[in-house]
Amino acid sequence: MGIVPLKKHGFGIMKALKIVMAAEGLSITVMTIFEVLAELAIPGVMSAHLSEGIFWVGMLAALLVGFIAALPVNYIMISRGLNHRH
């Protein structure tokens, strides 16, 4: 989905793919690593079932940690020109 706006702005398919892979791949990787670390750090989350509150609290906490960890990565990439052109 990220390739379409880049193609509309005149990027070739390979250049658009490289930009999207770099931007999305790095951001998602950092976010996922920090989410997993947060899930491991909160006692009981990894063994909890969907019906338990600790599962949902842990998932929410992990999502927030992952989001916050990915913000600087996205900021740096945008400041270096690796942003999407929508």
N, C-alpha and C positions, 0 to 999 in steps of 0.2 A: 504494500500500500504506500510505502514511502517513496517508491520509485516513480509513481505517477506524477506527483507535482514537480519532481526534478526533470522528468521528460518534457513536461509542459514548458519548462524554462530553458529548453534547448540542450540539456545534457544528453549524452549518448547513453545507451543502455548499460554499458560496462562501467562508465564513470558514475552513473547514478547508483548502480549496484554496489560499487566500492564505498560510496559515501554512506549509503543506507546500512551496509554491513558494519562499517566502522562505528557509525553513530549508534545504531540500535544494538549491535552486538556488545559493545563495551558497556553501554549503559545497563543493559539487561543482565550482563554477567556480574557487574558490581552489585546491582540490586539483589540478585539471587543469592550471591555469596553472603551478603549481610542479612538477608531474610533467614537463611538457614542457620547462620550463627546465632541470631536472635532466638530462633525456635529451640536450638540446643541449649541456650543459656537460661531459658525459662523452665523451671522444673515442672514436669508432668505434661508438657505440650506434646512431646513426641509419642507418648503412650496414650494420650487422650482420644476418646471417640468423638464423633461428630455431635453427639447429644450432650456432651459435657461443656460447661461454660469455659473451662480453662483452655480448651481447644480454640474457641473463638477469640478469647482474649489474647492468646498467644499468636494467632494468625493476624489479628489486628495490629499487635505490637510489632510483629515481624514485617508487616507491610509498611508501617510507619518508618521503621528503622531502614528498610531497603530504599524507600523513597528519599529519605534524608541523605543516605549514603550516595545515591545516584545524582543528587542535585549538583554537587561540585563537578562531577564528571561531565554532566550536560553543559554546565556553565563554561567549563574549560573548552569543550569542543565547539560550542557556539562562538566563544571569543576567538577561536582559531579558524573560524570559517567553515566548520564541518556541520553546519546547520541545514535543516530542510528549508526549501523555498516554497512555501505554500501560497 
